[in-house]
Amino acid sequence: MKKIILLGLFSFLFSSIQAQQNDFKSSKTQFMIRGYGSASYMYVNSEDEHDSGSTFEMGSFAPIFLFKLSDRLMFEAELEFEYEHGEFEIMLEYADIMYNLNDYMTVRAGKFILPFGTFSERLHPSWINKMVSMPLGFGHGAISPSSGVGAELRGAFNVGGSNFNYALYSTNGPTLSTDAHGAGMLNFGSTTDNNTNKAFGGRFGFLPFSDSSVELGFSFMNSVVGDAHSDFEDTKANLYAYDFSFIKKINPLGGMLDIKAQYNQSIVDDATYVNTHEDGDVETLVINDNKSSAYYAQLSYKPTMSSNAFIKNLEFVGRISNIETPEASPETSNQDSRTFGINYWLSWRSAIKFNYQVIDGMGGHGPIDDKIFTIQWVIGL
């Protein structure tokens, strides 16, 4: 059924593009480089003495390349240059081509940020993220996808004063980890497919008010995640997300109130994992009820109506987040995070952030009790 839907979708897209092939012609092309960058200082007081200490971090630089061939045809790409843990890395965040079919539909293909919830697609860049760190389960060690390689159809429309947006996509999908360190967990970001099946997913957003101050979203992804011709070739994963956004100027509060929240859940088929250690010992690990979840809720307030120039550029932020993975997994985790921050906006696209974060709970290697203070300077180009 999934293949029939995808075939019908691609046939419709091809016929639509053919009908508008004259729109590829353009008398003027446009090229632009944008991006963002950051640098920071971090002090960590950890339960593990090896993780404690302070350091300046070189941060990262992420140039974004935008190329417009015509009013309908565009290309975008983002590279990330980062120096972390003593190593310099260059990563391709996304690179995709887009074509506007009409006022309500856009198709794109390549590697793109997935609309699984809103954090990865809309909020993760350092100058947009109101915190220095990512919520638990959304950055490193995420239980949900951030990007994928495939094709997508997206758009928006208005009905009776309410706005709706949608995105449907097919990608190579996540892969299943079967080794002794991460058995039962999903790996995201693979550029190749490990089987003949494709992941299918999407997001639907509803903005009930005419000022678009509130948005409610639901996301899903279904995929076969096991390697082809292996004992796990029929293992499937179902992922879901719910997101909420509220942003509005509140006159009695004298400023902007911004609330964001998202809940992610990953459900992987039960499976038995067998690992042979270097000494020849065989370990059998049975993971039933393989469910992982992560959520965050964030509240920020900016006194934009203050008559004091210094105060009106301040922003006060608080966030809670949590991640839980199966107890039977080698990477079992049950962690909570509480983060408080004050940002000072030098301009609408540059800020200095002061964050204090507390992380506690159980991780893959034992108890966690970290207290982290960070100063970060970010800029959007």
C-alpha positions in Angstrom: 0.0 0.0 0.0 2.8 2.4 0.9 4.5 1.8 -2.5 1.2 2.5 -4.3 0.8 5.8 -2.5 4.4 6.8 -3.3 4.1 5.9 -6.9 0.9 7.9 -7.2 2.4 10.8 -5.5 5.5 10.9 -7.7 3.4 10.5 -10.8 1.3 13.5 -9.8 4.4 15.6 -9.1 6.0 14.7 -12.5 2.9 15.6 -14.4 2.6 18.9 -12.5 6.2 19.8 -13.2 5.8 18.9 -16.9 2.7 21.1 -17.1 4.8 24.1 -15.8 8.1 23.4 -17.6 8.2 26.9 -19.0 8.7 28.2 -15.4 12.2 26.8 -15.4 13.1 29.6 -17.8 14.4 32.7 -16.1 16.0 36.0 -17.1 17.7 36.3 -13.8 19.2 33.9 -11.3 20.1 34.8 -7.7 22.7 33.5 -5.3 23.0 34.2 -1.6 25.2 33.0 1.3 23.7 33.2 4.8 24.4 31.1 7.9 25.3 31.4 11.6 28.1 30.8 14.0 28.9 30.6 17.7 31.7 30.6 20.3 31.3 29.6 24.0 32.8 29.0 27.4 31.6 26.1 29.6 32.2 25.0 33.2 31.0 21.5 34.2 30.7 20.1 37.8 30.0 16.4 37.2 29.5 13.2 39.3 32.3 11.9 37.0 35.5 13.7 37.8 36.8 13.1 34.3 33.9 15.2 32.9 34.4 18.1 35.3 36.3 21.2 34.4 36.1 24.4 32.3 37.0 25.1 28.7 36.7 27.7 26.0 35.1 26.2 22.9 35.8 27.3 19.3 32.1 26.8 18.5 30.9 26.3 15.0 30.3 28.0 11.7 27.5 27.0 9.4 27.3 28.7 6.0 24.0 28.3 4.1 24.1 28.5 0.3 20.9 29.6 -1.5 20.5 29.5 -5.3 17.3 30.6 -7.1 17.2 29.6 -10.7 13.6 30.9 -11.3 10.5 31.9 -9.4 9.8 28.2 -8.9 13.1 26.4 -8.9 15.6 26.7 -6.0 18.5 24.9 -4.3 19.7 25.1 -0.7 22.6 23.6 1.2 24.2 24.0 4.6 27.7 23.0 5.7 28.8 22.9 9.4 32.4 23.5 10.4 33.0 22.5 14.0 36.0 21.8 16.3 34.9 19.5 19.1 36.8 17.1 21.4 40.1 18.0 19.7 38.9 17.2 16.2 37.9 19.4 13.3 34.8 18.2 11.5 32.9 19.2 8.3 29.4 18.0 8.0 26.7 18.4 5.3 23.5 19.3 7.2 21.3 19.4 4.2 21.4 19.8 0.4 18.2 19.7 -1.5 16.5 21.1 -4.6 13.0 22.6 -4.4 10.2 23.3 -6.9 7.1 25.3 -6.2 4.2 23.5 -7.9 1.7 26.2 -6.9 0.7 28.4 -4.0 -0.2 25.3 -1.9 2.5 22.8 -2.8 6.3 22.6 -2.9 8.3 19.5 -3.7 11.9 18.9 -2.7 14.4 16.1 -3.0 17.9 15.4 -1.6 19.0 15.6 2.0 16.7 17.8 4.1 15.8 18.6 7.7 12.8 16.4 8.5 9.6 18.0 9.8 9.4 15.6 12.7 8.0 18.0 15.2 9.4 21.5 15.0 12.6 21.6 17.0 15.0 20.1 14.4 13.5 21.9 11.4 12.8 25.4 12.9 14.6 25.9 16.2 17.9 24.0 16.3 20.3 26.7 14.8 22.3 28.3 17.6 21.1 31.8 17.0 17.4 30.6 17.0 17.7 28.1 19.8 17.1 30.2 23.0 19.3 27.9 25.0 22.9 26.9 24.5 22.2 23.2 24.6 19.7 20.9 22.9 16.8 19.3 24.9 17.6 15.8 26.1 16.9 13.3 23.3 16.8 16.0 20.6 20.5 16.5 19.9 23.3 14.0 20.5 21.7 10.7 21.3 18.4 11.6 19.8 15.6 9.1 19.7 14.0 10.8 16.6 15.2 11.8 13.2 16.6 15.3 12.4 17.4 14.8 8.7 16.9 12.3 5.9 17.6 11.6 2.2 14.6 11.3 0.0 11.7 13.4 -1.4 9.0 15.5 0.2 5.8 17.3 -0.6 4.8 20.2 1.6 2.5 23.2 1.6 -0.1 25.3 3.5 -3.6 26.5 3.0 -6.3 28.6 4.8 -9.8 27.4 5.7 -12.3 29.7 7.4 -9.6 32.0 9.0 -7.5 29.0 10.3 -4.2 28.0 8.7 -3.1 24.5 8.0 0.3 23.2 6.9 1.4 19.8 5.9 4.5 17.7 4.9 4.7 14.2 3.5 8.0 12.5 2.7 9.7 9.3 1.9 13.4 8.7 2.9 15.9 5.9 3.3 14.9 5.9 7.0 16.8 5.0 10.2 18.8 1.8 10.9 18.7 -0.6 13.8 21.7 -1.0 16.1 22.4 -4.6 16.9 25.8 -4.5 18.6 26.5 -4.9 22.3 26.6 -1.1 23.0 23.3 0.0 21.4 21.2 -3.0 20.7 17.6 -2.1 20.0 18.3 1.6 19.5 17.8 3.5 16.2 20.5 5.3 14.2 19.6 8.4 12.2 21.3 10.3 9.5 22.4 7.4 7.3 22.6 8.5 3.6 22.1 5.0 2.2 19.4 2.5 2.7 20.1 -0.7 4.6 17.1 -2.5 3.0 14.7 -2.2 0.1 12.0 -0.5 2.2 11.6 3.3 2.5 10.5 5.2 5.5 7.2 7.1 5.1 6.3 10.0 7.3 4.8 13.5 7.6 3.6 16.3 9.8 0.3 18.2 10.0 0.1 21.6 11.6 -3.0 23.5 12.7 -3.1 27.2 13.5 -6.6 27.9 14.8 -6.3 31.7 15.2 -6.1 34.3 12.5 -2.9 35.8 14.1 -1.2 32.4 14.0 -0.2 32.8 17.6 -0.9 29.1 18.4 0.2 26.0 16.4 -0.6 22.4 17.2 1.3 19.7 15.3 1.3 15.9 14.9 4.2 14.0 13.2 4.8 10.3 12.3 7.3 8.1 10.6 7.0 4.4 9.8 9.9 2.3 8.6 11.5 -1.1 8.3 14.9 -0.6 10.2 16.7 -4.0 10.1 19.4 -4.9 7.6 18.3 -6.8 4.6 19.0 -10.6 4.6 19.6 -10.5 8.4 17.7 -11.9 11.4 16.2 -8.4 11.8 15.1 -7.8 8.2 11.4 -7.6 9.2 12.0 -5.4 12.3 9.9 -2.2 12.1 9.8 1.1 13.9 6.9 3.6 14.4 7.8 7.1 15.6 5.3 9.8 16.7 5.6 13.4 17.8 3.3 16.1 19.2 4.3 19.7 19.2 2.9 23.0 20.5 3.8 26.6 20.0 2.5 29.9 21.4 4.0 33.3 20.7 2.3 36.6 21.2 2.8 40.1 22.6 1.0 40.2 26.0 0.3 43.8 26.9 -0.3 43.3 30.6 3.2 41.6 30.8 4.8 44.3 28.7 6.5 42.0 26.2 6.6 38.8 24.1 5.7 35.5 25.6 7.0 32.4 23.7 6.1 28.8 24.7 7.4 25.8 22.9 6.9 22.1 23.6 7.4 18.7 21.9 6.9 15.1 22.8 8.6 12.3 20.8 8.0 8.5 21.0 9.8 5.7 19.3 8.4 2.1 19.2 10.6 -0.7 17.8 9.5 -4.3 17.4 10.6 -6.7 20.0 13.8 -8.6 19.1 16.5 -10.9 20.5 20.1 -9.7 20.1 23.1 -12.0 20.2 26.6 -10.6 20.7 29.9 -12.5 20.8 32.6 -10.8 22.8 36.3 -10.9 22.1 36.9 -13.5 24.7 34.4 -15.8 23.0 31.5 -15.3 25.5 28.1 -15.1 23.9 25.5 -12.7 25.3 21.8 -12.9 24.5 19.8 -9.8 25.1 16.0 -9.9 24.8 14.3 -6.5 24.5 10.6 -6.4 24.8 8.4 -3.3 25.0 11.1 -1.4 23.1 9.8 2.1 23.6 11.8 5.3 24.0 10.5 8.8 24.6 11.7 12.4 25.0 10.1 15.7 25.6 10.8 19.3 26.3 8.8 22.4 27.4 10.2 25.9 27.2 9.0 29.3 28.3 10.6 32.6 27.4 9.8 36.2 28.0 11.2 39.3 26.4 10.2 42.7 27.9 10.0 44.4 24.4 7.7 47.2 25.7 10.1 48.5 28.3 11.2 52.1 28.0 14.7 51.0 29.1 16.9 50.1 26.1 19.0 47.6 28.2 16.0 45.8 29.7 14.0 45.5 26.5 16.9 43.6 24.9 16.9 41.0 27.7 15.2 37.6 27.4 14.5 35.2 30.2 14.2 31.5 29.4 13.4 28.3 31.3 13.3 24.7 29.9 12.7 21.2 31.2 13.4 18.1 29.2 13.5 14.3 29.7 14.6 11.2 27.9 13.7 7.6 28.7 14.9 4.4 26.9 14.2 0.7 27.6 15.6 -0.7 30.8 16.8 -3.8 28.9 18.9 -1.8 26.4 22.6 -1.4 27.0 22.1 2.3 26.4 19.3 2.5 29.0 18.7 6.1 30.1 16.3 8.0 32.4 17.4 11.5 32.6 15.9 14.9 33.5 17.2 18.3 32.7 16.3 21.8 34.0 17.9 24.8 32.3 17.6 28.5 33.1 19.0 31.3 30.9 19.3 35.0 30.4 20.0 36.2 26.8 21.0 39.7 25.9 20.2 40.6 22.2 22.9 42.8 20.7 20.7 42.9 17.5 17.8 40.9 16.2 20.2 38.2 15.0 23.0 38.2 17.6 22.9 37.4 21.3 25.0 36.6 24.3 23.5 33.7 26.3 24.1 32.8 30.0 22.8 29.3 30.8 22.7 27.1 33.9 21.7 23.5 33.4 21.2 20.6 35.8 21.1 17.1 34.5 20.4 14.1 36.7 19.2 10.5 36.5 20.6 7.3 35.2 22.7 7.0 32.0 24.3 4.1 30.1 27.3 4.2 32.5 25.6 4.9 35.8 24.2 7.8 37.8 24.4 11.3 36.3 24.5 14.5 38.3 25.9 17.3 36.2 25.7 21.0 36.7 26.8 23.1 33.7 27.3 26.8 33.3 27.7 28.1 29.8 28.3 31.5 28.1 27.7 31.5 24.4 27.9 34.3 21.7 25.8 33.6 18.7 25.2 35.4 15.4 23.0 34.8 12.4 24.5 36.0 9.1 
